[in-house]
Amino acid sequence: MHTELDFQSGLSRRAVIKGIAGLVGCALCSPRVGAATSPWRIDVHHHFIPPAYRDFFAVAKTPSGGPPIVPPTNWSLEATLEAMERGGTAKAVLSIFTPTDVGTLEQRVRLSRDINEYAAKLRADHPGRFGHFASLPMPDMDACLTELAYAFDTLKVDGVAIYSNVGDRWVGDASFEPLYAELNRRKAIVFVHPVIANCCRGLIAGIPDNIIEYGTDTSRVIASLIFNGITTRYPDIRFLFPHGGGTMPYLIERFLGGTKAEIIPGVVTQGQGPPYVPHQPPAGALHEVRKMFYDTAQCANPVAMAALRKLVPTSQILFGTDYFYRTPEETAAGLESCGIFSKSELRAIGRDNAVKLLAAI
């Protein structure tokens, strides 16, 4: 940077102007990846709270008849748009989930419809700024198929969002096959978000369940889908998992049980042998893992990203923030500073991979 001292040392004004012009031109032709002045990223993991969601938790009861644990409901459109601008987000794919064990089926069906129609209104009111993964009234299959048809055919959603389990069953269970058959026919994106299973609430005193269980339950549901054959029987479904796949990258050697594979070219990894051998799909667990997509929410750090980057191609990693729990700025800064990705890879993760997956922007 030039200062008044440059002129005192004999540097001509013309040279200074030329130098500054060169710096500006360089900045314009090669912008910093994290610059938020021109939003460009697509956030595939972005929560929102429709008014109906607040209303639902004000009246719905648990199966025991008691009040549910109320999740955060303090959300506003204005704050979302401001956060997107600050963090360089051009488009956010909205998601929120209909509880599986709170309220009556009728209440859950109504909530799913209200969530999806509210998201459709946001999309219409703010063209190009929002996408949407539709909420479904799990686990009732008839109700889910009805809402799925309305969401895709009338509201033109980008995919569906479901929880990883319904309390005591993970969504790789055979009872969910009618839903997967239809999702496969539509070649749909299925965003599978973790939730605490009945088995695993309050296991460690003083530690919030989600600290450990969210990453762990993501691994459970990935295993459920792969080893129960869902990903094999319904190969056209595009599964998207948050938080970098949870703990799955660290368990890949166990996923390979009874087989071996080159996770890194030239390096053979031997999976654990009998009796701890899951039923392998025809092409192997590693093949199924590499077909799936993973977002960067709450894992944009050097440890998690290094593991995920070695396990799956960069084409399978998408920018996700977990807004409103985390901000786009925090996630973008983590990805840029972690030292794992090249500039072109950051561009692909931040936008290009999502454009290809969503096939629209």
N, C-alpha and C positions, 0 to 999 in steps of 0.2 A: 504494500500500500504506500502511495506517495504522500509526502507531507511537505510543509513549508521549507524544511531543511533541504529537499531536493533542489528547489530553485536556488537556494543560497549556495549550493555546491556546483551550480553551473548547468544543471539539467534544464533543457528548454521546455517551455510550456507545451509546445507541439508534441514533444516526446512523451510528456506526462499524459496528455490527452489520448495519444495513440496507445499508450500502455493501459490506461483505464479502459479504453474501448475494447482492447483485446481481452482484458479480464472479464468484462461484461459479456462479450461474445462467447467466451469459453463457458461461462456460467449458464448462458442460455442454451448452448448446444449440448451441454452435459450437466443437467440439473441434479442436485443432490436427491437421492432416492427418497429421503424422508421429508422433503419439502412439502408443506401443506398449503402453499399459495395456490396451487391448481389441483384440487382433489382428483384422484385417479384410482384409488384402491377400491376393491369390492370386498365388503365384510360379510362373510357367509355365516357368522355366528353373532347375531345382534338381537337382543331381547327387547320386547316392548310390552306394555301393559294396557290392554283395552279397558274401557270403563266396565264392561261386562265381567271382566276377570275380578276386579275389585268387588263388584256386587255379588259374584258367586261365593267368594270366601266370607262374605258377611252373613250368609244364610246357610250354606252347605254344612252338612254334618259328616263325621267319619262313620264307618260301619258300626262302631260301638255307641253312636249317638252323641258323641262329644264334639266340641269345636275342633276344626283342623288347625294344624300349624300354619299360620298365614305367612306366605312368602312375601318378599318385598313387593310393594305395589306402588311405590313412589316413583312415577315415571311421567315425563312430559315430552310432547313432540318438539317443543322449542329447545329443550335441553339436548335431545337427540340430534337435531339438525346442527346445533352449535358444536357438539362434540365431533360430528362428522366433518365439519369445516375445519376445526382445529387439527384433527388427526389426518386430514387428507383423504377422507373417504368419499368417493363419488356416489356409491350405491351400497345400501345395507339390506341384506336379506333378513327379514324379520321372522322371529320365531318365539312362540310361547306355547306351553303345553297344557292340555286338558288333564287334570289329575285323574288317575285311574282308580283311586280308592276313596274319593271324597264325593259326597252328594249322590243323588239318584241317577240312574241312567238317563232319565228325561232331562235332568239338570245338566248333565255332561254333554248330551247331544245339543242342547240349546247353547251351552257355552262354546262348543266347538264352532257352531255356525256363527255366533256373534263375533268370536275372535277372527274368523276368516273373512267375514264381511267388513269388519273394521279395518283389517289390513288392506283389503281391496280398495276401500275408500282412501286410505293413505296413499296407495299407489296412484290412484286416479288424481288425487289432489296435488301430488308432487311427482310428476312424470319423470321417470328415469332415476329417481333417488332411492326407491325401495323395490325390493323383491319380497317374496313371501314363501315360507314353507308352512303348509296348512296344518292346523291342529286336527287331530282325530279323537273321537270318543272311545279310546281303548278301554277295556279289551273286547267289547262287543263287536263281533265281526260284521253283522248286518248293518249296524249303525255306522261303522267305519266305512264300509263300502258305499253306503248312501252318501256320506259326507265327502268321501274321496271323489266320487263322480261329480258332485256339485262343485267342489273346489277346483278340479281340473277343467271341466267342461264349461262352467259358467264364469268362475272367477279367474281362470287362467293362471293358477299358481305355478311356482317354480318346482315344487316338490312337496313332500310331507315331512312333518317333524313328530317323532314318537319318542317316548321314554325307553330306556334300556330294559326295564322290567315292569311287570304289573304287580309288584309286591312279592310274589312267591314263584313267578315264572319269568324267565328271560325271553325276549322276543324272537329267539331262534327256535322256540318251542313249536311243535307241529300244529298246535291249535291255531296258530296265526297264518297258516298256509293260504287260506282263501284271500287274505289281504295281499300276500306276496305274489300270488298268481296274477292279480289285477295290476299291482305295481310293476311287475315284470312285463306285462302286456303293454303298459304305457312307457316302459323304459324310464321309470321315474327315479328322481333323486330322493333318497330317504335319509334324513338327518336324524341320527340316533343319539340322544342326549342322556347322560347318566342320571340316575336318581337312586336314592338309598333304598335298598331292598329290605324286606321285612326281617331277613336273617341278621342284618348287620347294623342295626340302630343302637347307638349308645354303648358300643363295645368297649371303648376306652374312656374312662371318666375324665372330664376336663378337656377333651379334644373333640371339636365339632366333627360330625360324621363325614362331611364332604371333604375334609382335608385328605383323608385316605380313601374313602369309599368311592368318590367320583372317578378317580383314575382306575381303581380296581374294578368297579362295575363296568367301565368301558371295556376292559380286558375280558370280563366275563361274557359280555354280550357279543363281542367279536368271536370269541371261542364258540359261543352258542350258535351263532349263524354259520360259522365255517364247519364245525364238527357235526352239527345236525343236518348238514347238507343243503341249507337254504341258499347259500351263495352258488352252489353247483346247480341246483334245480332251477334257480331263477337268475341266470347269469346276466340278464339285461338290467337288473336293478343296480343303480349307482349309489352305494352306501357311503355316507359321509359321517365321520366320527370327530367329535371335538377333542380339544386338549391333547393333540398329537397322538391320539390312540391310547391315551391313558398309560398304563404300565405295560401294555402289550409289547413295545419294542424291546423291553428288558426281559420279556418272557419268551422271546422267539425261539430260543433253543428248546424250550419245553413244547412249544407249538409244533416243532419239527419231530416230535417223538416218534421213534421207529424209522426215521428217514434221515438223510443228510442232504445238505444243499450248500451252494456257494452264495452266501449272503453278500459277501464282497468277492468280486471276481478273483479266482485263483486261491481263495481261502475256503476250505471245506469245513462246514460246521456240522457236527454230528448231533442229532437230537437224542434225547434220553430214550433208553431202550425199555423193554418190558420189565415189569408189568404196567408201567406208567406211559402207555401209548394210546393217544386218542385216535379215533377213527379218521384216517386221513382222507381228504377228498381226492379224486382221481389225479388232479394236477399237483397236489401237495398244498400244504397250508401256506407256504411262502407265496405261491402263485396267487392264492386268494387274498392274502394280505396286501399284495402289491396291486391288486385291482381296485382296492378301496381308496377313499379319499380321507384326508386328515386336515384339521385346521390347527391354527397356531395359538388359539386362545389359552391363556394362563400357562403357556409352556414356551414362550419365545425367549428361551435362555440357552446358553451354549451347551449345557448337558443334554437337555431334552432334544434340541434341534440336531445335535450331532448324531444322536442315536437314530432319530427318525430319518435323517438324510441318508444315512448308510443303509437303512432298511428298505426304503421305498424311493422311487424316482421323484425328482423335484416336481414333476408334472402332477403328482398326487397330493401335493401340499398346497393348502389355500389359506389366505389371510382370514383369520377370525379373531374377534376381540373379546367376546363374552360381555359386551356392553349390556347392561349398565354396571356390571360388577367390576369390569376393567375398562380402560379407555382405549380408543384407537391410537392415541399418542404413545401410551405405554407399550402397546404391542409392537407398533412400528419401530420404536426406539430399540426394543429388545432384539428384533430381527436384524436391524442394521448393525448393532453393536456386538452381536454374538459371534461374528467372525466365521460363520459357517457357509454363508451363501455369497456368490458373486453378484455383481450388480444386475446382470441379466436374470439370474435366478430370483433375486428380490422382486424384479419386475413381474416375473412369471407368477410368483407366489402372491404378490400384491394384487394382481389384476388378471393377467392373461389366462391362467389356469381356470379361474372362475368364469371368464367369458366363454371358454370352450365348454365347460361343464354346463353352464346355464343356457348356452347357445343363444343368449340375448343380453342386451344391456341398454 
